[in-house]
Amino acid sequence: MTDAKLPRVHFECINPILRVENMQASLQFYVNALGFENASWGTEDFTSLTRDGTGMYLCRGGQGQGRAWIWVGVDDVEKLHQE
């Protein structure tokens, strides 16, 4: 339970990280069919896609072990843990 007197931790973002087998085919779908923009720093193994102020990551191969995972960005993870 949080103390009402303390400011809460600010969440920067929560982004899914989707595991893909074929980065080029995945980019073809998300960029060309759905209108996402690929990050300029993206590689064949990892990239970020954005659209309308939202985002997600694509990860090829080993990370995620066949499952999706998420990125939770906060300004102070220790403080969040205390909350």
Protein Blocks (a to p, Z undefined) as FASTA:
>chain_A
ZZfkbccdddfbdcdddddfblmlmmmmmmmmnopacdfkbcfkbccddeehiacdddeh
jeonlpacdddddfblklmmmZZ
